[in-house]
Amino acid sequence: MAEKVLMKGNEALAEAAVRAGCKLFFGYPITPQTELAAYMSRRLPKIGGTYLQAESEVAAINMVYGASAAGVRVMTSSSSPGISLKQEGISYMIGADLPALIINVQRGGPGLGSIQGSQADYWQATRATGHGDGHIVVFAPSTVQEMADLVALAFDIGDKFRTPVMILADGLLGQMMEPVVLPEALEAELPEKPWALFGHENKRMKNIVNSMHLDAQELEDSILERYQRYAEIQATEQRAECYLTDDADITLVAYGAASRVVRSAVNIVRAEGIKAGLIRPITLWPFCVQAIQAQISTSSSFLAVELSMGQMVDDLRLAVNGRREVHFFGHTGGIVPTPAEVAEAIRRVALADATTGGAALVAATAGAATGGAAQGVTAQTDVALTEGGA
């Protein structure tokens, strides 16, 4: 059995990437992910790899573009403001169908914000990181072990579908230390990439990696082909974990560090007789629509919990499609809700359901307040602030 080691989340991500065959890293330091880059700076030279601290985030992502075009496994990491600077390059990579692993260890924002953990980059990650019609695959780990486990999968999916893949962590997970069983080092050959720029020796037509299509029809054709791949990803790569959902009247939806708090809150209210459960999205794009829709027949309402003003809750509403009430609770600015706070939010939703006959389908006027608006939970405006409520 593999030995458990105590590692910080950022370092587990880095070591897992090395073991998945990544020998190139281009980045720029920014809190709270700097340990990842520092680890790579020590580790990669020992295995014949290359670590390069670029002069900026813009330079780093364009180096990633070039390395990926050559057919190698390459990775970059940053935190929220740095990812914003990388957006143009990520869009170029989407348009050129180039795989790479991008790590975002989120901090509070907008702007420079704070260095506290946050989940406020959900929209940025899932609504196409960069301009134009496009997506990237987005994973959301909730433990240091899962941070390590998802790296190889992210590389594999990126190579299979020729797309950038992001692991969207947060400052809590990046700085957290937990026991982790690291994956075995990759022994098999990496997948062949016949499209890559690795030299043709006059034995074949030259490959071209480019995101520019000046002819409108050519551009549309390339986008339509890419969206066929997106449809396959949505059909086959949705991932979620369900906890106590078989008989749940209230289903909570939370990802990453927030899901750890929610799991504790579910246990608290279960002891009181409230049937709550948790769906934890592991893929944020594609969102776990299948798991959500499977829960609609048994749950009277849903409650999204996030470390933001509410972003994932939009995808939850789309998945529920007006058939059940969707509530929101959360904190922003780097403040993490306590299990007791989330448990109280669940109790208020349970009271609202009891008052309105929650098992009934939501009427056409869905969105009207159901009585759960006090102290941070609303059905209409879906605003949750710090202590004192909306």
PARO-184537 format. One line per field, with one value per residue (C-alpha): residue number from 1; x, y, z; residue in three letters. Coordinates in steps of 0.02 Angstrom, whole numbers, plus 50000, padded with zeros to 5 digits. Example, Ala and Ser with C-alpha at 12.3 -4.5 7.8 and 13.67 -1.06 7.14 Angstrom:
BEGIN
nr <- [1_2];
X <- [50615_50684];
Y <- [49775_49947];
Z <- [50390_50357];
rest <- [ALA_SER];
REM end
This chain:
BEGIN
nr <- [1_2_3_4_5_6_7_8_9_10_11_12_13_14_15_16_17_18_19_20_21_22_23_24_25_26_27_28_29_30_31_32_33_34_35_36_37_38_39_40_41_42_43_44_45_46_47_48_49_50_51_52_53_54_55_56_57_58_59_60_61_62_63_64_65_66_67_68_69_70_71_72_73_74_75_76_77_78_79_80_81_82_83_84_85_86_87_88_89_90_91_92_93_94_95_96_97_98_99_100_101_102_103_104_105_106_107_108_109_110_111_112_113_114_115_116_117_118_119_120_121_122_123_124_125_126_127_128_129_130_131_132_133_134_135_136_137_138_139_140_141_142_143_144_145_146_147_148_149_150_151_152_153_154_155_156_157_158_159_160_161_162_163_164_165_166_167_168_169_170_171_172_173_174_175_176_177_178_179_180_181_182_183_184_185_186_187_188_189_190_191_192_193_194_195_196_197_198_199_200_201_202_203_204_205_206_207_208_209_210_211_212_213_214_215_216_217_218_219_220_221_222_223_224_225_226_227_228_229_230_231_232_233_234_235_236_237_238_239_240_241_242_243_244_245_246_247_248_249_250_251_252_253_254_255_256_257_258_259_260_261_262_263_264_265_266_267_268_269_270_271_272_273_274_275_276_277_278_279_280_281_282_283_284_285_286_287_288_289_290_291_292_293_294_295_296_297_298_299_300_301_302_303_304_305_306_307_308_309_310_311_312_313_314_315_316_317_318_319_320_321_322_323_324_325_326_327_328_329_330_331_332_333_334_335_336_337_338_339_340_341_342_343_344_345_346_347_348_349_350_351_352_353_354_355_356_357_358_359_360_361_362_363_364_365_366_367_368_369_370_371_372_373_374_375_376_377_378_379_380_381_382_383_384_385_386_387_388_389_390];
X <- [50000_50065_50129_50033_50128_50078_50074_50008_49876_49981_50127_50016_49955_50134_50197_50046_50078_50259_50200_50073_50211_50221_50400_50366_50298_50282_50211_50225_50213_50053_49978_49900_49974_50158_50208_50155_50275_50413_50393_50406_50562_50647_50571_50577_50765_50794_50698_50761_50613_50604_50535_50529_50467_50403_50409_50219_50063_50035_50206_50179_50018_50092_50240_50113_50033_50199_50244_50072_50084_50243_50143_50207_50115_50128_50055_50036_49963_49906_49776_49626_49704_49837_49707_49624_49788_49800_49627_49681_49807_49682_49560_49697_49726_49540_49538_49693_49626_49776_49773_49857_49826_49787_49777_49680_49699_49566_49579_49454_49411_49371_49531_49674_49546_49626_49735_49597_49516_49366_49252_49213_49297_49162_49086_49257_49302_49138_49078_49229_49392_49427_49332_49232_49128_49219_49234_49366_49340_49340_49371_49339_49429_49375_49524_49711_49693_49571_49685_49818_49696_49619_49782_49813_49629_49636_49787_49703_49541_49636_49733_49579_49471_49610_49555_49629_49576_49569_49578_49483_49540_49542_49661_49596_49637_49799_49866_49787_49896_49821_49881_49884_49926_50015_49978_50105_50220_50160_50246_50149_50191_50094_49962_50023_49978_49990_49930_50076_50226_50365_50449_50400_50569_50484_50386_50214_50121_50167_50053_49980_49924_49827_49670_49642_49511_49484_49349_49184_49123_49289_49279_49101_49147_49290_49177_49040_49166_49228_49051_49027_49171_49091_48930_49027_49112_48943_48873_49018_49121_48998_49058_48979_48977_48811_48801_48641_48534_48428_48292_48340_48196_48321_48471_48620_48740_48917_49091_49270_49307_49127_49066_49167_49072_48907_48938_48958_48799_48702_48757_48699_48523_48506_48527_48378_48269_48286_48319_48457_48584_48729_48773_48954_48997_49170_49158_49098_49101_49019_48902_48827_48654_48621_48645_48539_48396_48396_48366_48218_48091_48134_48183_48065_48200_48384_48508_48670_48813_48963_49109_49044_48889_48814_48878_48859_48680_48643_48689_48588_48436_48460_48471_48317_48226_48093_48030_48087_48135_48320_48392_48564_48675_48855_48990_49112_49274_49365_49245_49201_49030_49027_48932_48814_48774_48738_48634_48529_48506_48444_48320_48250_48228_48143_48024_47987_47950_47833_47743_47717_47692_47865_47831_47723_47797_47840_47708_47739_47779_47930_48048_47920_47980_47930_47962_48144_48216_48274_48456_48538_48424_48306_48206_48184_48340_48457_48573_48671_48786_48879_48792_48637_48567_48505];
Y <- [50000_50173_50276_50426_50589_50755_50886_51060_51067_51174_51053_50901_50979_51005_50831_50749_50846_50785_50607_50630_50670_50859_50920_51102_51238_51423_51541_51694_51703_51761_51721_51600_51481_51528_51365_51270_51367_51357_51168_51154_51262_51133_50975_50994_51019_50854_50757_50848_50965_51154_51280_51459_51609_51721_51910_51915_51808_51861_51794_51634_51583_51615_51504_51371_51396_51363_51211_51134_51163_51058_50914_50906_50906_51081_51170_51343_51405_51570_51652_51756_51920_51820_51712_51872_51921_51749_51757_51816_51675_51546_51604_51582_51406_51367_51430_51329_51171_51157_51056_51116_51112_51280_51294_51435_51443_51576_51728_51864_51995_52090_52185_52145_52098_51993_51839_51743_51593_51625_51546_51706_51652_51524_51633_51670_51486_51414_51552_51535_51596_51721_51799_51710_51552_51425_51326_51243_51091_51141_51027_51075_50970_50973_50889_50883_50701_50749_50890_50758_50632_50752_50808_50655_50650_50833_50803_50651_50742_50890_50777_50676_50825_50949_51080_51176_51107_51205_51144_51277_51268_51406_51479_51364_51206_51274_51312_51164_51017_50842_50663_50614_50457_50519_50436_50319_50398_50378_50231_50216_50324_50486_50489_50529_50700_50692_50873_50941_51040_50913_50919_50829_50790_50820_50658_50736_50898_51027_51050_51220_51273_51434_51516_51638_51606_51759_51673_51682_51511_51432_51506_51447_51272_51265_51322_51198_51056_51112_51116_50937_50894_50999_50899_50738_50809_50860_50686_50585_50689_50756_50710_50735_50657_50628_50622_50567_50613_50456_50523_50708_50833_50976_50953_51066_51097_51154_51125_51139_51198_51254_51075_51022_51145_51092_50908_50949_51053_50911_50796_50925_50943_50757_50729_50848_50750_50865_50760_50857_50793_50858_50854_50905_50952_50887_50956_51136_51132_51025_51058_50904_50927_50739_50724_50878_50823_50649_50732_50839_50699_50674_50847_50990_51123_51156_51265_51323_51367_51461_51569_51710_51816_51672_51612_51423_51450_51511_51341_51257_51360_51313_51128_51134_51235_51308_51140_51169_51317_51362_51458_51529_51556_51611_51730_51827_51922_51771_51738_51554_51510_51396_51231_51311_51453_51333_51223_51375_51414_51236_51255_51414_51326_51180_51302_51388_51220_51171_51338_51329_51142_51122_50957_51045_51099_51282_51382_51488_51632_51541_51660_51741_51745_51593_51663_51612_51785_51821_51816_51777_51656_51718_51638_51794_51900_51758_51873_51813_51929_51923_51923_52031_51960_52039];
Z <- [50000_49956_50101_50162_50172_50250_50113_50083_49946_49830_49843_49816_49653_49596_49640_49560_49400_49394_49417_49277_49153_49164_49142_49096_49209_49169_49297_49406_49597_49679_49848_49894_49763_49769_49855_49699_49589_49719_49729_49540_49539_49651_49579_49391_49368_49459_49324_49171_49165_49152_49274_49214_49310_49172_49178_49193_49189_49009_48961_49060_48973_48801_48847_48893_48722_48636_48739_48715_48527_48531_48604_48783_48947_49020_49169_49242_49405_49476_49585_49538_49474_49383_49296_49236_49154_49073_48997_48824_48810_48872_48738_48607_48671_48661_48482_48437_48523_48639_48801_48960_49147_49228_49417_49500_49689_49715_49827_49870_49741_49634_49604_49721_49852_49987_50002_50092_50010_49899_49769_49675_49512_49467_49331_49258_49250_49187_49072_48955_49027_48889_48745_48611_48600_48705_48867_48970_49080_49265_49414_49596_49727_49909_49994_49972_49920_49784_49726_49693_49618_49492_49411_49303_49254_49204_49093_49014_48976_48906_48789_48738_48695_48650_48775_48921_49089_49252_49430_49527_49707_49837_49964_50101_50005_49936_50110_50199_50254_50254_50235_50052_49955_49800_49633_49558_49430_49251_49169_49006_48857_48844_48706_48532_48464_48275_48263_48363_48299_48323_48153_47994_47910_47742_47767_47789_47768_47899_48048_48087_48260_48251_48321_48178_48044_47935_47833_47928_47870_47916_48090_48114_48056_48182_48324_48278_48277_48448_48516_48460_48576_48713_48693_48716_48871_48943_48909_48978_49101_49230_49404_49574_49747_49835_50025_50114_49964_49950_50066_50070_50078_50064_49951_49977_49834_49874_49803_49860_50036_50062_50040_50193_50301_50223_50258_50443_50439_50358_50499_50628_50559_50524_50711_50734_50612_50461_50307_50220_50095_49993_49809_49786_49606_49560_49384_49378_49188_49136_49283_49367_49290_49290_49478_49512_49402_49478_49647_49595_49616_49800_49864_49898_49885_49854_49948_49868_49986_49917_49970_49860_49832_49735_49566_49556_49612_49435_49363_49499_49450_49268_49312_49424_49289_49403_49467_49647_49754_49749_49897_49928_50079_50084_50139_50032_50053_50122_50266_50286_50357_50507_50511_50638_50518_50375_50490_50536_50351_50324_50467_50389_50222_50310_50397_50231_50150_50291_50278_50090_50069_49995_49908_49779_49614_49601_49510_49356_49471_49541_49626_49741_49921_50025_50197_50208_50180_50356_50409_50244_50149_50016_49878_49775_49783_49836_49931_50081_50175_50339_50507_50499_50338_50180];
rest <- [MET_ALA_GLU_LYS_VAL_LEU_MET_LYS_GLY_ASN_GLU_ALA_LEU_ALA_GLU_ALA_ALA_VAL_ARG_ALA_GLY_CYS_LYS_LEU_PHE_PHE_GLY_TYR_PRO_ILE_THR_PRO_GLN_THR_GLU_LEU_ALA_ALA_TYR_MET_SER_ARG_ARG_LEU_PRO_LYS_ILE_GLY_GLY_THR_TYR_LEU_GLN_ALA_GLU_SER_GLU_VAL_ALA_ALA_ILE_ASN_MET_VAL_TYR_GLY_ALA_SER_ALA_ALA_GLY_VAL_ARG_VAL_MET_THR_SER_SER_SER_SER_PRO_GLY_ILE_SER_LEU_LYS_GLN_GLU_GLY_ILE_SER_TYR_MET_ILE_GLY_ALA_ASP_LEU_PRO_ALA_LEU_ILE_ILE_ASN_VAL_GLN_ARG_GLY_GLY_PRO_GLY_LEU_GLY_SER_ILE_GLN_GLY_SER_GLN_ALA_ASP_TYR_TRP_GLN_ALA_THR_ARG_ALA_THR_GLY_HIS_GLY_ASP_GLY_HIS_ILE_VAL_VAL_PHE_ALA_PRO_SER_THR_VAL_GLN_GLU_MET_ALA_ASP_LEU_VAL_ALA_LEU_ALA_PHE_ASP_ILE_GLY_ASP_LYS_PHE_ARG_THR_PRO_VAL_MET_ILE_LEU_ALA_ASP_GLY_LEU_LEU_GLY_GLN_MET_MET_GLU_PRO_VAL_VAL_LEU_PRO_GLU_ALA_LEU_GLU_ALA_GLU_LEU_PRO_GLU_LYS_PRO_TRP_ALA_LEU_PHE_GLY_HIS_GLU_ASN_LYS_ARG_MET_LYS_ASN_ILE_VAL_ASN_SER_MET_HIS_LEU_ASP_ALA_GLN_GLU_LEU_GLU_ASP_SER_ILE_LEU_GLU_ARG_TYR_GLN_ARG_TYR_ALA_GLU_ILE_GLN_ALA_THR_GLU_GLN_ARG_ALA_GLU_CYS_TYR_LEU_THR_ASP_ASP_ALA_ASP_ILE_THR_LEU_VAL_ALA_TYR_GLY_ALA_ALA_SER_ARG_VAL_VAL_ARG_SER_ALA_VAL_ASN_ILE_VAL_ARG_ALA_GLU_GLY_ILE_LYS_ALA_GLY_LEU_ILE_ARG_PRO_ILE_THR_LEU_TRP_PRO_PHE_CYS_VAL_GLN_ALA_ILE_GLN_ALA_GLN_ILE_SER_THR_SER_SER_SER_PHE_LEU_ALA_VAL_GLU_LEU_SER_MET_GLY_GLN_MET_VAL_ASP_ASP_LEU_ARG_LEU_ALA_VAL_ASN_GLY_ARG_ARG_GLU_VAL_HIS_PHE_PHE_GLY_HIS_THR_GLY_GLY_ILE_VAL_PRO_THR_PRO_ALA_GLU_VAL_ALA_GLU_ALA_ILE_ARG_ARG_VAL_ALA_LEU_ALA_ASP_ALA_THR_THR_GLY_GLY_ALA_ALA_LEU_VAL_ALA_ALA_THR_ALA_GLY_ALA_ALA_THR_GLY_GLY_ALA_ALA_GLN_GLY_VAL_THR_ALA_GLN_THR_ASP_VAL_ALA_LEU_THR_GLU_GLY_GLY_ALA];
REM end
